[in-house]
């Protein structure tokens, strides 16, 4: 990430990776919203501690806190990108609710007695669904393409990157999810492109219909 003299979003500090996901206005607001339901690290433990901050911070906390920090950084980066490159209308509360729901889904998946498929790929349930009534509305609903929400995170300090994707039907029921790290990622654009490609490749197993991708 190019370091600008002043953040173009809040105008308070130099715009670097740490500021974007930890100190900028939307990042701080998202963290506050998440604390309503999540146990996150105390603010004093999240201060800038050098270029190796990601590894140092993750090493300090337990698995639950590490997982939630990664989710938080992922969505904070999305909010930053939305302001700079998108419409700038991404909601803090909607982002918090998205993470709450996403974390709950992954937690539920880990408790299912379902055979593991492969790293980063999960199915929601292996139980059969009740039959649908053969009405025109039901047929149309079943033919409605599912939507894949795909996101990526990129840290220029060490070129680390990751992607995550969730597939939902027309009723926002989660059909499946996937995630993984991105090796040797040169920039944020590559991370986003990889997220789209890998996300669709991983999620297409959950639906025989065409998939709409939402970045």
VMD Tcl script that draws the C-alpha trace (Angstrom):
set ca {
  {0.00 0.00 0.00}
  {1.42 3.40 -0.97}
  {2.00 5.60 2.07}
  {0.37 8.99 1.59}
  {1.22 12.08 3.69}
  {-2.30 12.16 5.10}
  {-5.15 9.65 5.05}
  {-7.60 10.54 2.29}
  {-10.51 9.25 4.40}
  {-10.07 10.88 7.82}
  {-7.21 13.34 7.22}
  {-5.73 12.59 10.64}
  {-2.57 10.51 10.12}
  {-0.25 9.18 7.40}
  {-2.09 6.59 5.32}
  {-0.30 3.27 5.75}
  {-1.50 -0.30 6.28}
  {-1.74 0.00 10.06}
  {-3.75 3.20 9.86}
  {-6.14 1.73 7.28}
  {-7.17 -1.29 9.37}
  {-6.62 -0.05 12.93}
  {-6.67 3.73 13.34}
  {-8.82 5.20 10.58}
  {-12.34 6.36 11.35}
  {-14.24 3.40 9.89}
  {-11.80 0.83 11.25}
  {-12.16 2.20 14.78}
  {-15.95 2.38 14.43}
  {-16.09 -1.22 13.24}
  {-13.95 -2.33 16.18}
  {-16.31 -0.57 18.58}
  {-19.34 -2.27 17.00}
  {-17.69 -5.68 17.18}
  {-16.96 -5.29 20.89}
  {-20.72 -5.34 21.50}
  {-20.63 -9.13 20.97}
  {-17.00 -10.16 20.64}
  {-14.17 -10.33 23.13}
  {-11.41 -8.40 21.42}
  {-7.99 -7.38 22.68}
  {-7.79 -4.25 24.88}
  {-7.04 -1.10 22.90}
  {-3.66 -0.68 24.59}
  {-2.60 -4.06 23.18}
  {-3.49 -3.02 19.63}
  {-1.15 -0.05 19.31}
  {1.46 0.21 16.58}
  {4.46 -1.98 17.45}
  {6.48 -2.03 14.23}
  {6.47 -3.68 10.83}
  {5.98 -7.17 12.29}
  {2.84 -6.09 14.12}
  {0.59 -8.73 12.53}
  {2.68 -11.70 13.65}
  {3.38 -10.17 17.06}
  {-0.28 -9.38 17.73}
  {-1.47 -12.80 16.64}
  {1.15 -14.47 18.82}
  {-0.07 -12.60 21.90}
  {-3.63 -13.87 21.99}
  {-5.56 -17.13 22.15}
  {-7.08 -18.83 19.11}
  {-10.52 -17.25 19.51}
  {-9.11 -13.73 19.71}
  {-6.73 -14.34 16.80}
  {-9.59 -15.55 14.61}
  {-11.70 -12.51 15.40}
  {-8.81 -10.15 14.77}
  {-8.31 -11.67 11.32}
  {-12.03 -11.30 10.56}
  {-11.90 -7.70 11.78}
  {-8.85 -6.80 9.64}
  {-10.46 -8.43 6.62}
  {-13.62 -6.33 6.91}
  {-11.80 -3.13 7.94}
  {-9.78 -3.37 4.74}
  {-12.99 -3.83 2.78}
  {-14.41 -0.63 4.32}
  {-11.26 1.26 3.39}
  {-11.36 -0.01 -0.20}
  {-15.05 0.84 -0.45}
  {-14.39 4.49 0.41}
  {-11.42 4.84 -1.95}
  {-12.42 2.65 -4.89}
  {-16.14 1.93 -4.43}
  {-19.29 3.88 -3.67}
  {-18.30 4.67 -0.08}
  {-21.68 3.56 1.26}
  {-20.64 0.39 3.10}
  {-22.29 0.41 6.54}
  {-20.35 -0.12 9.76}
  {-23.28 -1.88 11.41}
  {-23.90 -4.06 8.36}
  {-20.22 -5.03 8.34}
  {-20.36 -5.94 12.03}
  {-23.49 -8.06 11.54}
  {-21.88 -9.73 8.52}
  {-18.88 -10.76 10.64}
  {-21.08 -11.94 13.52}
  {-23.07 -14.14 11.14}
  {-19.99 -15.36 9.28}
  {-18.20 -16.33 12.50}
  {-21.30 -18.10 13.82}
  {-21.60 -20.08 10.59}
  {-17.97 -21.19 10.68}
  {-18.32 -22.12 14.34}
  {-21.39 -24.20 13.55}
  {-19.65 -25.88 10.64}
  {-16.78 -26.99 12.84}
  {-19.23 -28.75 15.17}
  {-21.03 -30.75 12.49}
  {-20.29 -34.46 12.27}
  {-19.48 -34.16 8.60}
  {-16.40 -35.57 6.84}
  {-13.77 -32.94 6.16}
  {-13.55 -32.08 2.47}
  {-10.31 -30.11 2.21}
  {-8.61 -27.10 3.71}
  {-10.80 -24.02 3.76}
  {-13.87 -25.65 2.21}
  {-17.00 -26.42 4.17}
  {-20.57 -27.51 3.58}
  {-23.36 -26.27 5.76}
  {-25.14 -29.55 6.38}
  {-25.24 -33.10 5.10}
  {-28.84 -33.79 6.05}
  {-31.54 -34.10 3.36}
  {-33.85 -31.16 2.85}
  {-37.65 -31.56 2.94}
  {-39.27 -31.74 -0.50}
  {-40.45 -28.47 -2.04}
  {-43.96 -27.98 -3.33}
  {-43.97 -28.17 -7.11}
  {-45.41 -24.72 -7.70}
  {-44.18 -22.18 -10.21}
  {-42.84 -19.91 -7.45}
  {-40.80 -22.70 -5.91}
  {-39.38 -23.67 -9.28}
  {-38.42 -20.05 -9.99}
  {-36.82 -19.73 -6.57}
  {-34.76 -22.86 -7.08}
  {-33.54 -21.47 -10.40}
  {-32.45 -18.15 -8.89}
  {-28.64 -17.97 -9.11}
  {-26.86 -17.90 -5.73}
  {-24.60 -14.98 -4.82}
  {-20.94 -15.36 -3.84}
  {-19.60 -12.61 -1.56}
  {-15.84 -12.55 -2.13}
  {-13.28 -10.52 -0.19}
  {-9.52 -10.26 0.06}
  {-6.95 -8.75 2.42}
  {-3.42 -7.64 1.53}
  {-0.64 -6.37 3.81}
  {2.12 -4.59 1.90}
  {4.56 -4.80 4.83}
  {5.20 -8.48 4.20}
  {3.08 -9.18 1.09}
  {0.82 -11.48 3.08}
  {-2.68 -11.94 1.70}
  {-5.80 -14.02 2.15}
  {-9.21 -14.45 0.60}
  {-12.60 -15.58 1.84}
  {-15.91 -16.31 0.15}
  {-19.46 -17.19 1.18}
  {-22.19 -18.52 -1.12}
  {-25.82 -17.63 -0.27}
  {-29.10 -18.37 -1.98}
  {-31.89 -15.86 -2.67}
  {-33.02 -16.06 0.97}
  {-29.50 -15.35 2.31}
  {-29.18 -18.95 3.49}
  {-25.52 -19.91 3.46}
  {-24.81 -22.79 1.08}
  {-21.08 -23.00 1.67}
  {-17.90 -21.08 2.43}
  {-14.21 -21.19 1.60}
  {-11.01 -19.33 2.45}
  {-7.27 -19.62 2.03}
  {-3.99 -17.73 2.15}
  {-2.44 -16.31 -1.03}
  {1.23 -17.13 -1.53}
  {3.67 -14.61 -3.04}
  {1.04 -11.91 -3.56}
  {2.55 -8.74 -5.12}
  {-0.30 -6.29 -4.57}
  {-3.92 -5.71 -3.53}
  {-5.20 -6.02 -7.10}
  {-3.73 -9.50 -7.42}
  {-5.27 -10.46 -4.07}
  {-8.70 -9.31 -5.25}
  {-8.40 -11.13 -8.57}
  {-7.24 -14.30 -6.82}
  {-10.15 -14.02 -4.40}
  {-12.64 -13.89 -7.27}
  {-11.09 -16.79 -9.16}
  {-10.41 -19.07 -6.19}
  {-13.70 -18.17 -4.54}
  {-15.79 -19.16 -7.55}
  {-13.73 -22.32 -8.13}
  {-14.23 -23.37 -4.50}
  {-17.92 -22.47 -4.22}
  {-19.22 -23.86 -7.53}
  {-19.38 -27.33 -5.94}
  {-22.25 -26.10 -3.75}
  {-24.59 -25.17 -6.62}
  {-25.28 -26.36 -10.15}
  {-26.57 -22.89 -11.11}
  {-24.50 -19.99 -12.44}
  {-23.02 -17.94 -9.59}
  {-23.26 -14.17 -9.25}
  {-20.04 -12.75 -7.77}
  {-20.18 -9.78 -5.40}
  {-16.82 -8.23 -4.48}
}
mol new
graphics top color blue
foreach p $ca { graphics top sphere $p radius 0.5 }
foreach p [lrange $ca 0 end-1] q [lrange $ca 1 end] { graphics top cylinder $p $q radius 0.2 }
display resetview
